[in-house]
Amino acid sequence: MQELFIGAGDSPASTTQWAMAEIINNPNILRRLREEIDFVVGKKREFQQECTIGGFYVAKGTTLVFNSYAVMRDPDYWEDPHKFNPERFLASSGSWQEEERREQAMKLLPFGGGRIRCPGSNVAIIVGTAIGVMVQCFDWKIKRVYEVNMEETSGLQFFLALAHPLECIPLSRTLNPLPTNPQITDL
């Protein structure tokens, strides 16, 4: 289990660490990279002109902080928004049209969007595969309790984390057992 998490996190972390070490050790490259990024992306995240959004006046020069937590839990768009329900994203028996599915997907912004989209989104998508493998290959026993405590706490400033550590034991599953009495025959 440890190898799964170390392998999934070490490669991107290690690559980033080495790249940053090289960039920091070469100030001319750092300067050129910074100049190009500032030219293409810019430095400010402020409104360039005044406007009204949803009935609220926004002055020129205002910095916008997008509350994706609230968007993804809006009861106007999500039934039981605080309930864990992955099936809500599946098309159910032809009841959704393609356009409606796209519209619904826009109400979930796990990685932000546009030019300030999360640069680690592609790496983060691998989590789904890792969870699938862990679900497929292991049964899970929770230590000391009957249910995982889902109480939240703030992690590093803006991130939510479990208030209590998840302590569980992976129990290997037999996916494709060998026959107990194999018959060896000549072909």
Contact map, one row per residue, 1 for C-alpha under 8 A:
1111100000000000000000000000000000000000000000000000000000000000000000000000000000000000000000000000000000000000000000000000000000000000000000000000000000000000000000000100000000000000000
1111110000000000000000000000000000000000000000000000000000000000000000000000000000000000000000000000000000000000000000000000000000000000000000000000000000000000000000000000000000000000000
1111111000000000000000000000000000000000000000000000000000000000000000000000000000000000000000000000000000000000000000000000000000000000000000000000000000000000000000000000000000000000000
1111111100000000000000000000000000000000000000000000000000000000000000000000000000000000000000000000000000000000000000000000000001000000000000000000000000000000000000000000000000000000000
1111111110000000000000000000000000000000000000000000000000000000000000000000000000000000000000000000000000000000000000000000000000000000000000000000000000000000000000000000000000000000000
0111111111000000000000000000000000000000000000000000000000000000000000000000000000000000000000000000000000000000000000000000000000000000000000000000000000000000000000000000000000000000000
0011111111100000000000000000000000000000000000000000000000000000000000000000000000000000000000000000000000000000000000000000000000000000000000000000000000000000000000000000000000000000000
0001111111110000000000000000000000000000000000000000000000000000000000000000000000000000000000000000000000000000000000000000000000000000000000000000000000000000000000000000000000000000000
0000111111111000000000000000000000000000000000000000000000000000000000000000000000000000000000000000000000000000000000000000000000000000000000000000000000000000000000000000000000000000000
0000011111111100000000000000000000000000000000000000000000000000000000000000000000000000000000000000000000000000000000000000000000000000000000000000000000000000000000000000000000000000000
0000001111111110000000000000000000000000000000000000000000000000000000000000000000000000000000000000000000000000000000000000000000000000000000000000000000000000000000000000000000000000000
0000000111111111000000000000000000000000000000000000000000000000000000000000000000000000000000000000000000000000000000000010000000000000000000000000000000000000000000000000000000000000000
0000000011111111100000000000000000000000000000000000000000000000000000000000000000000000000000000000000000000000000000000000000000000000000000000000000000000000000000000000000000000000000
0000000001111111110000000000000000000000000000000000000000000000000000000000000000000000000000000000000000000000000000000000000000000000000000000000000000000000000000000000000000000000000
0000000000111111111000000000000000000000000000000000000000000000000000000000000000000000000000000000000000000000000000000000000000000000000000000000000000000000000000000000000000000000000
0000000000011111111100000000000000000000000000000000000000000000000000000000000000000000000000000000000000000000000000000000000000000000000000000000000000000000000000000000000000000000000
0000000000001111111110000000000000000000000000000000000000000000000000000000000000000000000000000000000000000000000000000000000000000000000000000000000000000000000000000000000000000000000
0000000000000111111111000000000000000000000000000000000000000000000000000000000000000000000000000000000000000000000000000000000000000000000000000000000000000000000000000000000000000000000
0000000000000011111111100000000000000000000000000000000000000000000000000000000000000000000000000000000000000000000000000000000000000000000000000000000000000000000000000000000000000000000
0000000000000001111111110000000000000000000000000000000000000000000000000000000000000000000000000000000000000000000000000000000000000000000000000000000000000000000000000000000000000000000
0000000000000000111111111000000000000000000000000000000000000000000000000000000000000000000000000000000000000000000000000000000000000000000000000000000000000000000000000000000000000000000
0000000000000000011111111100000000000000000000000000000000000000000000000000000000000000000000000000000000000000000000000000000000000000000000000000000000000000000000000000000000000000000
0000000000000000001111111110110000000000000000000000000000000000000000000000000000000000000000000000000000000000000000000000000000000000000000000000000000000000000000000000000000000000000
0000000000000000000111111110010000000000000000000000000000000000000000000000000000000000000000000000000000000000000000000000000000000000000000000000000000000000000000000000000000000000000
0000000000000000000011111110000000000000000000000000000000000000000000000000000000000000000000000000000000000000000000000000000000000000000000000000000000000000000000000000000000000000000
0000000000000000000001111111110000000000000000000000000000000000000000000000000000000000000000000000000000000000000000000000000000000000000000000000000000000000000000000000000000000000000
0000000000000000000000111111111000000000000000000000000000000000000000000000000000000000000000000000000000000000000000000000000000000000000000000000000000000000000000000000000000000000000
0000000000000000000000000111111100000000000000000000000000000000000000000000000000000000000000000000000000000000000000000000000000000000000000000000000000000000000000000000000000000000000
0000000000000000000000100111111110000000000000000000000000000000000000000000000000000000000000000000000000000000000000000000000000000000000000000000000000000000000000000000000000000000000
0000000000000000000000110111111111000000000000000000000000000000000000000000000000000000000000000000000000000000000000000000000000000000000000000000000000000000000000000000000000000000000
0000000000000000000000000011111111100000000000000000000000000000000000000000000000000000000000000000000000000000000000000000000000000000000000000000000000000000000000000000000000000000000
0000000000000000000000000001111111110000000000000000000000000000000000000000000000000000000000000000000000000000000000000000000000000000000000000000000000000000000000000000000000000000000
0000000000000000000000000000111111111000000000000000000000000000000000000000000000000000000000000000000000000000000000000000000000000000000000000000000000000000000000000000000000000000000
0000000000000000000000000000011111111100000000000000000000000000000000000000000000000000000000000000000000000000000000000000000000000000000000000000000000000000000000000000000000000000000
0000000000000000000000000000001111111110000000000000000000000000000000000000000000000000000000000000000000000000000000000000000000000000000000000000000000000000000000000000000000000000000
0000000000000000000000000000000111111111000000000000000000000000000000000000000000000000000000000000000000000000000000000000000000000000000000000000000000000000000000000000000000000000000
0000000000000000000000000000000011111111110000000000000000000000000000000000000000000000000000000000000000000000000000000000000000000000000000000000000000000000000000000000000000000000000
0000000000000000000000000000000001111111111000000000000000000000000000000000000000000000000000000000000000000000000000000000000000000000000000000000000000000000000000000000000000000000000
0000000000000000000000000000000000111111110000000000000000000000000000000000000000000000000000000000000000000000000000000000000000000000000000000000000000000000000000000000000000000000000
0000000000000000000000000000000000011111110000000000000000000000000000000000000000000000000000000000000000000000000000000000000000000000000000000000000000000000000000000000000000000000000
0000000000000000000000000000000000001111111000000000000000000000000000000000000000000000000000000000000000000000001000000000000000000000000000000000000000000000000000000000000000000000000
0000000000000000000000000000000000001111111100000000000000000000000000000000000000000000000000000000000000000000000000000000000000000000000000000000000000000000000000000000000000000000000
0000000000000000000000000000000000000100111110000000000000000000000000000000000000000000000000000000000000000000000000000000000000000000000000000000000000000000000000000000000000000000000
0000000000000000000000000000000000000000011111000000000000000000000000000000000000000000000000000000000000000000000000000000000000000000000000000000000000000000000000000000000000000000000
0000000000000000000000000000000000000000001111100000000000000011000000000000000000000000000000000000000000000000000000000000000000000000000000000000000000000000000000000000000000000000000
0000000000000000000000000000000000000000000111110000000000011111000000000000000000000000000000000000000000000000000000000000000000000000000000000000000000000000000000000000000000000000000
0000000000000000000000000000000000000000000011111100000001111111000000000000000000000000000000000000000000000000000000000000000000000000000000000000000000000000000000000000000000000000000
0000000000000000000000000000000000000000000001111100000000011000000000000000000000000000000000000000000000000000000000000000000000000000000000000000000000000000000000000000000000000000000
0000000000000000000000000000000000000000000000111110000000111000000000000000000000000000000000000000000000000000000000000000000000000000000000000000000000000000000000000000000000000000000
0000000000000000000000000000000000000000000000111111000011110000000000000000000000000000000000000000000000000000000000000000000000000000000000000000000000000000000000000000000000000000000
0000000000000000000000000000000000000000000000001111100011110000000000000000000000000000000000000000000000000000000000000000000000000000000000000000000000000000000000000000000000000000000
0000000000000000000000000000000000000000000000000111111111000000000000000000000000000000000000000000000000000000000000000000000000000000000000000000000000000000000000000000000000000000000
0000000000000000000000000000000000000000000000000011111111000000000000000000000000000000000000000000000000000000000000000000000000000000000000000000000000000000000000000000000000000000000
0000000000000000000000000000000000000000000000000001111100000000000000000000000000000000000000000000000000000000000000000000000000000000000000000000000000000000000000000000000000000000000
0000000000000000000000000000000000000000000000000001111110000000000000000000000000000000000000000000000000000000000000000000000000000000000000000000000000000000000000000000000000000000000
0000000000000000000000000000000000000000000000000001111111000000000000000000000000000000000000000000000000000000000000000000000000000000000000000000000000000000000000000000000000000000000
0000000000000000000000000000000000000000000000000111101111100000000000000000000000000000000000000000000000000000000000000000000000000000000000000000000000000000000000000000000000000000000
0000000000000000000000000000000000000000000000100111100111110100000000000000000000000000000000000000000000000000000000000000000000000000000000000000000000000000000000000000000000000000000
0000000000000000000000000000000000000000000000101110000011111100000000000000000000000000000000000000000000000000000000000000000000000000000000000000000000000000000000000000000000000000000
0000000000000000000000000000000000000000000001111110000001111100000000000000000000000000000000000000000000000000000000000000000000000000000000000000000000000000000000000000000000000000000
0000000000000000000000000000000000000000000001111000000000111110000000000000000000000000000000000000000000000000000000000000000000000000000000000000000000000000000000000000000000000000000
0000000000000000000000000000000000000000000001100000000001111111000000000000000000000000000000000000000000000000000000000000000000000000000000000000000000000000000000000000000000000000000
0000000000000000000000000000000000000000000011100000000000001111100000000000000000000000000000000000000000000000000000000000000000000000000000000000000000000000000000000000000000000000000
0000000000000000000000000000000000000000000011100000000000000111110000000000000000000000000000000000000000000000000000000000000000000000000000000000000000000000000000000000000000000000000
0000000000000000000000000000000000000000000000000000000000000011111000000000000000000000000000000000000000000000000000000000000000000000000000000000000000000000000000000000000000000000000
0000000000000000000000000000000000000000000000000000000000000001111100000000000000000000000000000000000000000000000000000000000000000000000000000000000000000000000000000000000000000000000
0000000000000000000000000000000000000000000000000000000000000000111111100000000000000000000000000000000000000000000000000000000000000000000000000000000000000000000000000000000000000000000
0000000000000000000000000000000000000000000000000000000000000000011111110000000000000000000000000000000000011101000000000000000000000000000000000000000000000000000000000000000000000000000
0000000000000000000000000000000000000000000000000000000000000000001111111000000000000000000000000000000000000000000000000000000000000000000000000000000000000000000000000000000000000000000
0000000000000000000000000000000000000000000000000000000000000000001111111100000000000000000000000000000000000000000000000000000000000000000000000000000000000000000000000000000000000000000
0000000000000000000000000000000000000000000000000000000000000000001111111100000000000000000000000000000000111000000000000000000000000000000000000000000000000000000000000000000000000000000
0000000000000000000000000000000000000000000000000000000000000000000111111100010010000000000000000000000000111000000000000000000000000000000000000000000000000000000000000000000000000000000
0000000000000000000000000000000000000000000000000000000000000000000011111110010011000000000000000000000000000000000000000000000000000000000000000000000000000000000000000000000000000000000
0000000000000000000000000000000000000000000000000000000000000000000001111111110010000000000000000000000000000000000000000000000000000000000000000000000000000000000000000000000000000000000
0000000000000000000000000000000000000000000000000000000000000000000000001111111110000000000000000000000000000000000000000000000000000000000000000000000000000000000000000000000000000000000
0000000000000000000000000000000000000000000000000000000000000000000000000111111000000000000000000000000000000000000000000000000000000000000000000000000000000000000000000000000000000000000
0000000000000000000000000000000000000000000000000000000000000000000000000111111000000000000000000000000000100000000000000000000000000000000000000000000000000000000000000000000000000000000
0000000000000000000000000000000000000000000000000000000000000000000000011111111110000000000000000000000000000000000000000000000000000000000000000000000000000000000000000000000000000000000
0000000000000000000000000000000000000000000000000000000000000000000000000011111110000000000000000000000000000000000000000000000000000000000000000000000000000000000000000000000000000000000
0000000000000000000000000000000000000000000000000000000000000000000000000010011111100000000000000000000000000000000000000000000000000000000000000000000000000000000000000000000000000000000
0000000000000000000000000000000000000000000000000000000000000000000000011110011111110000000000000000000000000000000000000000000000000000000000000000000000000000000000000000000000000000000
0000000000000000000000000000000000000000000000000000000000000000000000001000000111110000000000000000000000000000000000000000000000000000000000000000000000000000000000000000000000000000000
0000000000000000000000000000000000000000000000000000000000000000000000000000000111111000000000000000000000000000000000000000000000000000000000000000000000000000000000000000000000000000000
0000000000000000000000000000000000000000000000000000000000000000000000000000000011111100000000000000000000000000000000000000000000000000000000000000000000000000000000000000000000000000000
0000000000000000000000000000000000000000000000000000000000000000000000000000000000111111000000000000000000000000000000000000000000000000000000000000000000000000000000000000000000000000000
0000000000000000000000000000000000000000000000000000000000000000000000000000000000011111110000000000000000000000000000000000000000000000000000000000000000000000000000000000000000000000000
0000000000000000000000000000000000000000000000000000000000000000000000000000000000001111110000000000000000000000000000000000000000000000000000000000000000000000000000000000000000000000000
0000000000000000000000000000000000000000000000000000000000000000000000000000000000001111110000000000000000000000000000000000000000000000000000000000000000000000000000000000000000000000000
0000000000000000000000000000000000000000000000000000000000000000000000000000000000000111111000000000000010000000000000000000000000000000000000000000000000000000000000000000000000000000000
0000000000000000000000000000000000000000000000000000000000000000000000000000000000000111111100000000000000000000000000000000000000000000000000000000000000000000000000000000000000000000000
0000000000000000000000000000000000000000000000000000000000000000000000000000000000000000111111110000100000000000000000000000000000000000000000000000000000000000000000000000000000000000000
0000000000000000000000000000000000000000000000000000000000000000000000000000000000000000011111110000000000000000000000000000000000000000000000000000000000000000000000000000000000000000000
0000000000000000000000000000000000000000000000000000000000000000000000000000000000000000001111100000000000000000000000000000000000000000000000000000000000000000000000000000000000000000000
0000000000000000000000000000000000000000000000000000000000000000000000000000000000000000001111111000000000000000000000000000000000000000000000000000000000000000000000000000000000000000000
0000000000000000000000000000000000000000000000000000000000000000000000000000000000000000001111111000000000000000000000000000000000000000000000000000000000000000000000000000000000000000000
0000000000000000000000000000000000000000000000000000000000000000000000000000000000000000001101111101100000000000000000000000000000000000000000000000000000000000000000000000000000000000000
0000000000000000000000000000000000000000000000000000000000000000000000000000000000000000000001111111100000000000000000000000000000000000000000000000000000000000000000000000000000000000000
0000000000000000000000000000000000000000000000000000000000000000000000000000000000000000000000011111110000000000000000000000000000000000000000000000000000000000000000000000000000000000000
0000000000000000000000000000000000000000000000000000000000000000000000000000000000000000000000001111111000000000000000000000000000000000000000000000000000000000000000000000000000000000000
0000000000000000000000000000000000000000000000000000000000000000000000000000000000000000000000011111111100000000000000000000000000000000000000000000000000000000000000000000000000000000000
0000000000000000000000000000000000000000000000000000000000000000000000000000000000000000001000011111111110000000000000000000000000000000000000000000000000000000000000000000000000000000000
0000000000000000000000000000000000000000000000000000000000000000000000000000000000000000000000000111111111000000000000000000000000000000000000000000000000000000000000000000000000000000000
0000000000000000000000000000000000000000000000000000000000000000000000000000000000000000000000000011111111100000000000000000000000000000000000000000000000000000000000000000000000000000000
0000000000000000000000000000000000000000000000000000000000000000000000000000000000000000000000000001111111110000000000000000000000000000000000000000000000000000000000000000000000000000000
0000000000000000000000000000000000000000000000000000000000000000000000000000000000000000100000000000111111110000000000000000000000000000000000000000000000000000000000000000000000000000000
0000000000000000000000000000000000000000000000000000000000000000000000000000000000000000000000000000011111111000000000000000000000000000000000000000000000000000000000000000000000000000000
0000000000000000000000000000000000000000000000000000000000000000000000110000100000000000000000000000001111111000000000000000000000000000000000000000000000000000000000000000000000000000000
0000000000000000000000000000000000000000000000000000000000000000000100110000000000000000000000000000000111111100000000000000000000000000000000000000000000000000000000000000000000000000000
0000000000000000000000000000000000000000000000000000000000000000000100110000000000000000000000000000000001111111100000000000000000000000000000000000000000000000000000000000000000000000000
0000000000000000000000000000000000000000000000000000000000000000000100000000000000000000000000000000000000011111000000000000000000000000000000000000000000000000000000000000000000000000000
0000000000000000000000000000000000000000000000000000000000000000000000000000000000000000000000000000000000001111100011001000000000000000000000000000000000000000000000000000000000000000000
0000000000000000000000000000000000000000000000000000000000000000000100000000000000000000000000000000000000001111110111000000000000000000000000000000000000000000000000000000000000000000000
0000000000000000000000000000000000000000000000000000000000000000000000000000000000000000000000000000000000001011111111000000000000000000000000000000000000000000000000000000000000000000000
0000000000000000000000000000000000000000000000000000000000000000000000000000000000000000000000000000000000000001111110000000000000000000000000000000000000000000000000000000000000000000000
0000000000000000000000000000000000000000100000000000000000000000000000000000000000000000000000000000000000000000111110000000000000000000000000000000000000000000000000000000000000000000000
0000000000000000000000000000000000000000000000000000000000000000000000000000000000000000000000000000000000000001111111000000000000000000000000000000000000000000000000000000000000000000000
0000000000000000000000000000000000000000000000000000000000000000000000000000000000000000000000000000000000000011111111101000000000000000000000000000000000000000000000000000000000000000000
0000000000000000000000000000000000000000000000000000000000000000000000000000000000000000000000000000000000000011100111111000000000000000000000000000000000000000000000000000000000000000000
0000000000000000000000000000000000000000000000000000000000000000000000000000000000000000000000000000000000000000000011111100000000000000000000000000000000000000000000000000000000000000000
0000000000000000000000000000000000000000000000000000000000000000000000000000000000000000000000000000000000000000000001111111000000000000000000000000000000000000000000000000000000000000000
0000000000000000000000000000000000000000000000000000000000000000000000000000000000000000000000000000000000000010000011111111100000000000000000000000000000000000000000000000000000000000000
0000000000000000000000000000000000000000000000000000000000000000000000000000000000000000000000000000000000000000000000111111110000000000000000000000000000000000000000000000000000000000000
0000000000010000000000000000000000000000000000000000000000000000000000000000000000000000000000000000000000000000000000011111111000000000000000000000000000000000000000000000000000000000000
0000000000000000000000000000000000000000000000000000000000000000000000000000000000000000000000000000000000000000000000011111111000000000000000000000000000000000000000000000000000000000000
0000000000000000000000000000000000000000000000000000000000000000000000000000000000000000000000000000000000000000000000001111111110000000000000000000000000000000000000000000000000000000000
0000000000000000000000000000000000000000000000000000000000000000000000000000000000000000000000000000000000000000000000000111111111000000000000000000000000000000000000000000000000000000000
0000000000000000000000000000000000000000000000000000000000000000000000000000000000000000000000000000000000000000000000000011111111100000000000000000000000000000000000000000000000000000000
0000000000000000000000000000000000000000000000000000000000000000000000000000000000000000000000000000000000000000000000000000111111110000000000000000000000000000000000000000000000000000000
0000000000000000000000000000000000000000000000000000000000000000000000000000000000000000000000000000000000000000000000000000111111111000000000000000000000000000000000000000000000000000000
0001000000000000000000000000000000000000000000000000000000000000000000000000000000000000000000000000000000000000000000000000011111111100000000000000000000000000000000000000000000000000000
0000000000000000000000000000000000000000000000000000000000000000000000000000000000000000000000000000000000000000000000000000001111111110000000000000000000000000000000000000000000000000000
0000000000000000000000000000000000000000000000000000000000000000000000000000000000000000000000000000000000000000000000000000000111111111000000000000000000000000000000000000000000000000000
0000000000000000000000000000000000000000000000000000000000000000000000000000000000000000000000000000000000000000000000000000000011111111100000000000000000000000000000000000000000000000000
0000000000000000000000000000000000000000000000000000000000000000000000000000000000000000000000000000000000000000000000000000000001111111110000000000000000000000000000000000000000000000000
0000000000000000000000000000000000000000000000000000000000000000000000000000000000000000000000000000000000000000000000000000000000111111111000000000000000000000000000000000000000000000000
0000000000000000000000000000000000000000000000000000000000000000000000000000000000000000000000000000000000000000000000000000000000011111110000000000000000000000000000000000100000000000000
0000000000000000000000000000000000000000000000000000000000000000000000000000000000000000000000000000000000000000000000000000000000001111111000000000000000000000000000000001111000000000000
0000000000000000000000000000000000000000000000000000000000000000000000000000000000000000000000000000000000000000000000000000000000000111111100000000000000000000000000000111100000000000000
0000000000000000000000000000000000000000000000000000000000000000000000000000000000000000000000000000000000000000000000000000000000000010111110000000000000000000000000000111100000000000000
0000000000000000000000000000000000000000000000000000000000000000000000000000000000000000000000000000000000000000000000000000000000000000011111000000000000000000000000011110000000000000000
0000000000000000000000000000000000000000000000000000000000000000000000000000000000000000000000000000000000000000000000000000000000000000001111100000000000000000000000011110000000000000000
0000000000000000000000000000000000000000000000000000000000000000000000000000000000000000000000000000000000000000000000000000000000000000000111111111000000000000000000111000000000000000000
0000000000000000000000000000000000000000000000000000000000000000000000000000000000000000000000000000000000000000000000000000000000000000000011111000000000000000000000111000000000000000000
0000000000000000000000000000000000000000000000000000000000000000000000000000000000000000000000000000000000000000000000000000000000000000000001111100000000000000000000000000000000000000000
0000000000000000000000000000000000000000000000000000000000000000000000000000000000000000000000000000000000000000000000000000000000000000000001111111000000000000000000000000000000000000000
0000000000000000000000000000000000000000000000000000000000000000000000000000000000000000000000000000000000000000000000000000000000000000000001011111000000000000000000000000000000000000000
0000000000000000000000000000000000000000000000000000000000000000000000000000000000000000000000000000000000000000000000000000000000000000000001001111100000000000000000000000000000000000000
0000000000000000000000000000000000000000000000000000000000000000000000000000000000000000000000000000000000000000000000000000000000000000000001001111110000000000000001000000000000000000000
0000000000000000000000000000000000000000000000000000000000000000000000000000000000000000000000000000000000000000000000000000000000000000000000000011111000000000010100000000000000000000000
0000000000000000000000000000000000000000000000000000000000000000000000000000000000000000000000000000000000000000000000000000000000000000000000000001111100000000011100000000000000000000000
0000000000000000000000000000000000000000000000000000000000000000000000000000000000000000000000000000000000000000000000000000000000000000000000000000111110000000011100000000000000000000000
0000000000000000000000000000000000000000000000000000000000000000000000000000000000000000000000000000000000000000000000000000000000000000000000000000011111000001111000000000000000000000000
0000000000000000000000000000000000000000000000000000000000000000000000000000000000000000000000000000000000000000000000000000000000000000000000000000001111100001111000000000000000000000000
0000000000000000000000000000000000000000000000000000000000000000000000000000000000000000000000000000000000000000000000000000000000000000000000000000000111111111100000000000000000000000000
0000000000000000000000000000000000000000000000000000000000000000000000000000000000000000000000000000000000000000000000000000000000000000000000000000000011111111100000000000000000000000000
0000000000000000000000000000000000000000000000000000000000000000000000000000000000000000000000000000000000000000000000000000000000000000000000000000000001111111000000000000000000000000000
0000000000000000000000000000000000000000000000000000000000000000000000000000000000000000000000000000000000000000000000000000000000000000000000000000000001111110000000000000000000000000000
0000000000000000000000000000000000000000000000000000000000000000000000000000000000000000000000000000000000000000000000000000000000000000000000000000000001111111000000000000000000000000000
0000000000000000000000000000000000000000000000000000000000000000000000000000000000000000000000000000000000000000000000000000000000000000000000000000000001111111100000000000000000000000000
0000000000000000000000000000000000000000000000000000000000000000000000000000000000000000000000000000000000000000000000000000000000000000000000000000000111110111110000000000000000000000000
0000000000000000000000000000000000000000000000000000000000000000000000000000000000000000000000000000000000000000000000000000000000000000000000000000000111100011111000000000000000000000000
0000000000000000000000000000000000000000000000000000000000000000000000000000000000000000000000000000000000000000000000000000000000000000000000000000111110000001111111000000000000000000000
0000000000000000000000000000000000000000000000000000000000000000000000000000000000000000000000000000000000000000000000000000000000000000000000000000011110000000111110000000000000000000000
0000000000000000000000000000000000000000000000000000000000000000000000000000000000000000000000000000000000000000000000000000000000000000000000000000111000000000011111000000000000000000000
0000000000000000000000000000000000000000000000000000000000000000000000000000000000000000000000000000000000000000000000000000000000000000000000000000000000000000011111100000000000000000000
0000000000000000000000000000000000000000000000000000000000000000000000000000000000000000000000000000000000000000000000000000000000000000000000000001000000000000010111110000000000000000000
0000000000000000000000000000000000000000000000000000000000000000000000000000000000000000000000000000000000000000000000000000000000000000000001100000000000000000000011111000000000000000000
0000000000000000000000000000000000000000000000000000000000000000000000000000000000000000000000000000000000000000000000000000000000000000000111100000000000000000000001111100000000000000000
0000000000000000000000000000000000000000000000000000000000000000000000000000000000000000000000000000000000000000000000000000000000000000000111100000000000000000000000111110000000000000000
1000000000000000000000000000000000000000000000000000000000000000000000000000000000000000000000000000000000000000000000000000000000000000011110000000000000000000000000011111000000000000000
0000000000000000000000000000000000000000000000000000000000000000000000000000000000000000000000000000000000000000000000000000000000000000011110000000000000000000000000001111100000000000000
0000000000000000000000000000000000000000000000000000000000000000000000000000000000000000000000000000000000000000000000000000000000000000111000000000000000000000000000000111110000000000000
0000000000000000000000000000000000000000000000000000000000000000000000000000000000000000000000000000000000000000000000000000000000000001111000000000000000000000000000000011111000000000000
0000000000000000000000000000000000000000000000000000000000000000000000000000000000000000000000000000000000000000000000000000000000000000100000000000000000000000000000000001111110000000000
0000000000000000000000000000000000000000000000000000000000000000000000000000000000000000000000000000000000000000000000000000000000000000100000000000000000000000000000000000111110000000000
0000000000000000000000000000000000000000000000000000000000000000000000000000000000000000000000000000000000000000000000000000000000000000000000000000000000000000000000000000011111000000000
0000000000000000000000000000000000000000000000000000000000000000000000000000000000000000000000000000000000000000000000000000000000000000000000000000000000000000000000000000011111100000000
0000000000000000000000000000000000000000000000000000000000000000000000000000000000000000000000000000000000000000000000000000000000000000000000000000000000000000000000000000000111110100000
0000000000000000000000000000000000000000000000000000000000000000000000000000000000000000000000000000000000000000000000000000000000000000000000000000000000000000000000000000000011111100000
0000000000000000000000000000000000000000000000000000000000000000000000000000000000000000000000000000000000000000000000000000000000000000000000000000000000000000000000000000000001111100000
0000000000000000000000000000000000000000000000000000000000000000000000000000000000000000000000000000000000000000000000000000000000000000000000000000000000000000000000000000000000111110000
0000000000000000000000000000000000000000000000000000000000000000000000000000000000000000000000000000000000000000000000000000000000000000000000000000000000000000000000000000000001111111000
0000000000000000000000000000000000000000000000000000000000000000000000000000000000000000000000000000000000000000000000000000000000000000000000000000000000000000000000000000000000001111100
0000000000000000000000000000000000000000000000000000000000000000000000000000000000000000000000000000000000000000000000000000000000000000000000000000000000000000000000000000000000000111110
0000000000000000000000000000000000000000000000000000000000000000000000000000000000000000000000000000000000000000000000000000000000000000000000000000000000000000000000000000000000000011111
0000000000000000000000000000000000000000000000000000000000000000000000000000000000000000000000000000000000000000000000000000000000000000000000000000000000000000000000000000000000000001111
0000000000000000000000000000000000000000000000000000000000000000000000000000000000000000000000000000000000000000000000000000000000000000000000000000000000000000000000000000000000000000111
